[in-house]
Amino acid sequence: MSGPGFTVRPAGVADLGAVVDLVVEVAGEGRWIGTEQVDRAQRHDHLRAALADPLRGVFVAVAGATVIGQIGMTLQPYGVADMGMLVEASWRGRGVGSALLGAGIDWARGAGAHKVALQVWPHNESAMALYRKFGFVDEGRLRRHYKRRNGDLWDAVPMGLILADEQPATDG
Ligand SMILES: CC(C)(COP(=O)(O)OP(=O)(O)OC[C@H]1O[C@@H](n2cnc3c(N)ncnc32)[C@H](O)[C@@H]1OP(=O)(O)O)[C@@H](O)C(=O)NCCC(=O)NCCS
């Protein structure tokens, strides 16, 4: 999968330093992702383990040799693929997020997930627009759920994309 000036592909060990740098950068923006402080070594180890784990999918977007985005998927034992993603600030709004999310959803289908799930801050309008474009729906609101480092309590919106509508459910 690719777009103008970039390509999306599975991450390799050689990408991991740049991925950690990107997480640090976006965490430093302080507004978009849950992570506020990054233990670089721990994050690197976690990603490295993910590359060898069939229940986890890690994809990067690269422009030339530069990592400009990443998506991480984790297939839970109950069949839901949890995900998180980020795009470098100067590349946002240029289709990178869409390409990464497409790759992530394809991975989730291939891994046998019946649903893709995530949580997003209610003020993150571009992320919510991206998810809705792919068919995710809001599934409620976790009120005053996450304590930030400054003590503020932030709401979060769980969103989900059902991949297996035909299977029996207990929703009614
Ligand atoms: C959310 C994020 C991943 C989106 O990636 P992106 O590369 O900007 O996404 P795209 O360019 O593919 O845009 C996808 C859609 O998002 C929406 N969108 C993008 N930028 C937007 C903006 N500034 N305002 C409103 N909607 C926007 C549009 O619906 C767009 O689809 P369209 O181009 O067909 O209209 C990116 O903004 C990002 O990394 N933000 C910081 C980290 C983050 O928020 N991660 C997600 C945490 S839940």
The ligand as an ORCA input file, in Angstrom:
! r2SCAN-3c Opt
* xyz 0 1
  C      -5.015     10.734     13.429
  C      -3.933     10.585     12.380
  C      -3.305      9.202     12.540
  C      -4.569     10.708     10.995
  O      -3.551     10.488     10.033
  P      -3.489     11.349      8.688
  O      -2.323     10.908      7.927
  O      -3.603     12.786      9.019
  O      -4.838     10.850      7.990
  P      -5.251     11.046      6.466
  O      -4.476     12.126      5.830
  O      -5.253      9.721      5.822
  O      -6.746     11.558      6.626
  C      -7.742     10.621      6.867
  C      -9.048     11.319      7.169
  O      -8.948     11.965      8.406
  C      -9.744     13.129      8.344
  N      -8.873     14.242      8.614
  C      -7.552     14.347      8.372
  N      -7.094     15.513      8.822
  C      -8.150     16.146      9.353
  C      -8.328     17.387     10.005
  N      -7.286     18.227     10.204
  N      -9.555     17.707     10.461
  C     -10.592     16.867     10.271
  N     -10.474     15.665      9.674
  C      -9.287     15.332      9.218
  C     -10.389     13.174      6.991
  O     -11.625     12.512      7.095
  C      -9.450     12.361      6.181
  O     -10.045     11.711      5.113
  P     -10.101     12.421      3.663
  O      -8.732     12.886      3.367
  O     -10.557     11.320      2.767
  O     -11.066     13.528      3.814
  C      -2.858     11.696     12.507
  O      -3.501     12.939     12.504
  C      -2.003     11.583     13.750
  O      -1.052     10.836     13.806
  N      -2.330     12.342     14.807
  C      -1.542     12.322     16.028
  C      -1.562     10.960     16.720
  C      -2.967     10.469     16.886
  O      -3.902     11.227     17.087
  N      -3.118      9.137     16.822
  C      -4.416      8.505     16.992
  C      -4.753      8.386     18.441
  S      -6.371      7.658     18.708
*
